[in-house]
Amino acid sequence: MKFWGLLLFIPTLLFAAVVVETFDAPDTGITGLAYGDGSLWAIDGTTQNVYELDPSDGSVVSSFYVTDQTPTYNPATGGLAYGSGTVYVPVYSGTQYGKFYKYDATGSYLGMFDAYC
């Protein structure tokens, strides 16, 4: 019995998560995080602000507002992705609307594409 308990305990020790750093979020309704090009990116789903953060201390390096490109739907933001210098912000409004807005790292709007498959 003691041998099996030890075998179950060893993986827990090997794969235990370690908190490296903690800091306060830049806003109160963060709904997405991404990492890219040395920065941590966060979006607030209520205010629709995207924040570029220094991952070492959480300080805000820059920020920009996600401008609604289709005001008739009043979509909400949810989630965030970063790749090749581009910030991807998924927006949705129920089942009637699903898009990804694309921004460069400075907050310049680059376009959008449909999120439905």
N, C-alpha and C positions, 0 to 999 in steps of 0.2 A: 504494500500500500504506500509506503513512504517513497519508493522509487517512482511510482506514477505521479505522485504529487510534485516531485522535483522536476520531472519531464514537462509537466504542464506549466510550471513556474518559469523555466528557462526562457521560452519564447517571449514571455511577458517582459523579462529583463532586456532581451535583445532588441525588441521592437517598441520599447516604450518611447512615447513622444516627449520631447524636451522643449519647453518654452524658451525661445531665444530672446525675445524682446516683447514688451507690451507698451501700448500708448493709447491715448484717447482718440476716438474717431473724430474726423474733422467736421462732422455734421451729425444730426440725431437720427437719421433714417437711412443708414447705409444699406443698400440692397445688392451691391456687387463689388467684387474686388478682382484685380488682375495685376500681374507683374510683367514688366517688360522694360528693356533697355536701362536697367538699374533703378527703376522707380516702381513704387507700389501705386496703383491706380484705384480709386474708390468713386462710387457714384451714390448720391442720395436720391432715393426714389421719390421723395416728396418735393424737394426743391429743384431736382433735376440738375444739380451741379456736379461736375466731374472734378475730382481733386487728384493732382499728382503729388505724391508724398515721398519724402525721404525715408526709406525703409529702416534706417538706423535709429531714427528718433521720432518719426511720425509727423515731422513738421511739413506744412504745406509749401510745396515748391511753386506750384501754379494751380490755377483752376479756371474752368469755363462753364458756361451755362449751355445745356442741351436745348436748342431752339426747336420747338415743335414745327415740323415741316408740313404737317397736314392738320391744321387746327380744327377741321370739322369732326375729327374723331376724338380729340383730347386724349391722346394715348398716355400711358404711364410707362416709366422706365423700370426695367427689372433685369439685373445682371450687368455684366461688363466683360469685355475681352480686349486683349491687346496683342498685336502682332505686326511685325515689320514697320514700326513707327506709326501704326494706325490704331486708334481707339474705336472699338465697336460697341455701340450702345443699342441693345434690343429695346424696342418699344412695342406696346400692345394695347389693345382696347377690346377686351372680351374676345370673342371669336371672329370679329369683323376686321381686325387690323393686326398685322404683325410685320414689322420692318426692323432693319438694322440701320441706324444712322452711323456714318463713318466720319471721324474727325482726325486731323493730324494731331501730333503731340502738343501743338500750341493752341488747339481749339478751333482751328479753321475747318469749316464744314466741307467734306469731300464728296458727299452724296449719300444715297441710301439704296438698299436692295430688299426684296421681299423675303420674309422669314418663313413663309409657309412652303411646305414641300408637297 
